Amino acid sequence: MATLDYVVSSLEIASVTAGRDLFPSRNMSLDLSFQLNGWSFSSKGLRRPSLSQRLPCWKKANWEGVNHTLSLLPWCILETNSVDMAVETFYDWIFAVVKDCIPHRVCRSKKYPMWLKNDTIPALRNKRKAFEKFEEIITVTVYQSPIKDLALFCCMV
């Protein structure tokens, strides 16, 4: 019997290792290593990135305002400074234009990630319930029952 699990995550997979026997099981195991970009470690353990940060809503952007604001900037200032200063000034201007002309929305913490669709959530819930039932059924006595039957058969003969 084979078990198929899939991992739904927004983290980047760094490496996959197959075939290590970590648990007493009939199936081979998979080791997945994830890149934890944006996550921080503290004395309380792993902390996820802040979900209450403000993100730009590009659909509702005022593009005319962006073009008008960028046309008013004194671009000749970029030529007078060193390359590093010019890049820093350029990004300061871009971030200011994004802040002024593009509305932002607050990311709210949800029970499920936004890329998890409504038809997938019940399937995951049913899979978890089925796995829990399977774990309840498969116990040590189930594994030992063929041995008991064989012992009873040998005693009768």
N, C-alpha and C positions, 0 to 999 in steps of 0.2 A: 504494500500500500504506500502510495506517495502522498506527501503533503505539499501543497502549493501555497506559499505565503508571499505576499508582496508588501514592500515597504513604501509608504506614501510619506514623502518628506520634501521639504524645500531645501534641505541641506545637501551639499555636494558630496557624492561618494568618492572617497579617496582611494580605497582598495577593497577588493573582494577576495576572500580565501575560502576554498571549498574543501570539504572532506575531513575536517577535524572532528573527532568524537568527543564532544564536550559534555553531552548528556546521554544517559542510557536510553537510546532510541533506536528504532529500526532504520531511521532515515539519516542521510548525511546532513551535516550542518553547514551553514554559510556564515562566515564572519564578515560583517560590513564595517568599514571605518569611514566616518563622516568628517568633513571639514567643518569646523565650528567657527566660521567667519562671523564676526559681530557678537558672538557669545562671550561672556566673561566668567572667569573663575573667581570665587571668593571663599571665605571661610565657611559660608553656608552652602557651598556646592556650586553647581553650574547654574547660571542665570541666563534666561533668554533675553534677547534685545528688547528694548522698550517698545511696547505695542501702542503706546499713546502718543507717538510722535506724529507730527503734522507732515503729510505728504502732499505734493502738488497734484491738483486735479486737472490734468491736461485737456480733458474734454471741454471744460468750461473756461478755458484760457481766453483772455482778451488779446488776440493776436495783433489787432490794430494798435492797441496800446503798447505792446511789446515793440512793434516796428517803429512807432513814433518815438518811444523812449530811447531806443538804440540809435535812431537818427540824430537825436539831440546831444549825444555824448561826444566829448572832445577827443576824437580818435588820435589826434596828433600827440597827445600826452604819451601814448604807448611808444612813440618813436624816440622820445627824449631819454627815457630811463634805460637801465640795463634789461636784458632779456628776462631775468628772474622777476624783477620789479614789474615789468610790463605784463607778464603772465599773471602775477598776483593781482594787479590792478584790473586786468581784464576779467578774471574770475570774480572779483568783488563786484564789478559792474553787472555781470551776468546774474549772480546770486541776488543782487538788489532788484534787478528787473523781474526775476522770477518771483521774488517776495511781493513786489508791488502789483504786478499785472496778472498773476496766475493765482486763483483761489486755492486754498489748501484745505484738506479734510483731515480729520483726526482718525487714525487707525484704532478701532475698538477691538478689544480682546473678545474673541468668539470661542465657542466650544469647539468648532471645527474650522480648519483653514478655509479661506475663501475659494481656493481652487478645487476643493472637494465638493463635487456636485451632489444635488439632492437625491439622485437615484443611487449613488454610491454609498451614502451614509447607511440606509437600511441594509444594504448588502453586507457592509462591514459589521453592523450590529448582529445580523443573523449568523455570520461566520463566527463571530466571537461566542455567541450562545451555543452554536453547534459544537464548537471546539470544547467549551466547558462541559457540555453533556457527554461528549466523547471521553473527556478526561475522567468524568464520574464513573462511566461504564468500565473503562479499562483500569482495573485495579490489580493488585497482586493476586487476588483469588482467581481472577479470570485467567491469568497466566498459569496459575497452578492447577486449574481444573482439569486440563488434559492429563497431567501427571497423576492426579487423584483417580481419574477414570481408568488409567492404565494400571494403577496399583490395585483397584477393585477387580479389574478383569483378571489380573495375575493371581489374585487370591481365590477367585472362583474356579480357576482351571486346575 
